[in-house]
């Protein structure tokens, strides 16, 4: 539970609030996504510690599939801005949102599988 609270706090801190130009906003959104990605990697690593070998294998498969889904979904979410200055910002925002959602799921799965094996 402490890990979930920490990860949610980290994910809530948004440097994008202070950006001025589109380029600044994109840079800040990239930084924010980096923080979210690190939190997700921590949650993934924590989950791997509680799984048996079969669970680890299946989690790796699921994570690879999720990455493909995440990238495709973010591309779809930003396609209406194709070629515009906001396309990249929209895509990064979608990547960040999807990453935060995945982190939440990994944390929940860790709690669910902890002590099961």
HELIX and SHEET records of a PDB file:
HELIX    1   1 UNK A    2  UNK A   12  1                                  11    
HELIX    2   2 UNK A   15  UNK A   18  5                                   4    
HELIX    3   3 UNK A   22  UNK A   50  1                                  29    
HELIX    4   4 UNK A   53  UNK A   78  1                                  26    
HELIX    5   5 UNK A   79  UNK A   81  5                                   3    
HELIX    6   6 UNK A   87  UNK A  113  1                                  27    
END                                                                             
